[in-house]
């Protein structure tokens, strides 16, 4: 990307912006903003992960276990019915 020259109000051409000047700007007063943005985004990421776990993963796990429990109870009833019918038919 070529350097971009900007003109100041006096009509002079200011020094071109390069990657070095942008890196230096991050070291200056905006370094606090960069660090703060990183902290805020980290906290938001943690909150999103917790919401995902407690909102989707745990309920899905309980729904799966409940489904398997119901299938197990139905299978148990079927085994009991077959056993009772088999013993009564003798």
C-alpha positions in Angstrom: 0.0 0.0 0.0 1.6 3.3 -1.0 2.0 6.1 1.6 -0.8 8.6 1.7 0.1 12.3 1.9 -2.3 14.6 3.7 -2.4 18.3 3.4 -2.7 20.5 6.4 -4.8 23.8 6.5 -1.8 25.9 5.6 -1.5 24.2 2.2 1.7 22.4 3.0 2.0 18.7 2.4 2.4 16.8 5.6 4.7 13.9 6.0 3.3 10.7 4.4 1.7 8.1 6.6 3.5 4.8 6.5 3.3 1.6 8.6 6.0 3.0 10.9 4.0 6.1 11.8 0.9 3.9 12.5 2.9 1.6 14.7 4.2 4.6 16.6 0.7 6.0 17.0 -0.3 2.7 18.8 2.6 3.2 21.2 1.5 6.7 22.1 -1.8 7.9 23.6 -3.9 5.3 21.9 -2.1 2.4 23.5 -4.5 2.7 26.4 -7.4 2.4 24.0 -5.9 -0.7 22.4 -5.3 -2.3 25.8 -8.8 -1.4 27.0 -10.4 -2.7 23.8 -8.6 -6.0 24.2 -9.8 -6.2 27.8 -13.4 -5.4 27.0 -13.5 -7.8 24.1 -12.0 -10.5 26.3 -14.7 -10.0 28.9 -17.4 -10.0 26.2 -15.9 -13.3 24.8 -16.0 -14.9 28.2 -19.6 -13.8 28.7 -20.6 -15.1 25.3 -18.9 -18.5 26.1 -20.8 -18.7 29.4 -24.1 -17.8 27.8 -23.4 -20.5 25.1 -22.6 -23.2 27.8 -25.5 -22.4 30.1 -28.0 -21.5 27.3 -27.4 -24.3 24.9 -25.0 -27.0 25.9 -26.3 -27.9 29.4 -30.0 -27.8 28.4 -29.2 -29.9 25.3 -27.3 -32.4 27.5 -30.3 -32.6 29.9 -32.7 -33.0 27.0 -30.6 -35.9 25.6 -30.5 -37.6 29.0 -34.2 -37.2 29.5 -34.9 -38.6 26.0 -32.7 -41.6 26.8 -34.4 -42.1 30.2 -37.8 -42.2 28.5 -36.6 -44.7 25.9 -35.1 -46.8 28.7 -38.4 -46.8 30.6 -40.4 -47.8 27.5 -37.9 -50.6 26.9 -38.2 -51.8 30.5 -42.0 -51.8 30.2 -41.8 -53.8 27.0 -39.5 -56.4 28.6 -41.8 -56.7 31.6 -44.9 -57.1 29.4 -43.2 -59.8 27.3 -42.0 -61.6 30.4 -45.4 -61.6 32.0 -47.2 -62.7 28.9 -44.6 -65.4 28.4 -45.1 -66.8 31.9 -48.9 -66.6 31.8 -49.1 -68.5 28.5 -47.7 -71.8 30.0 
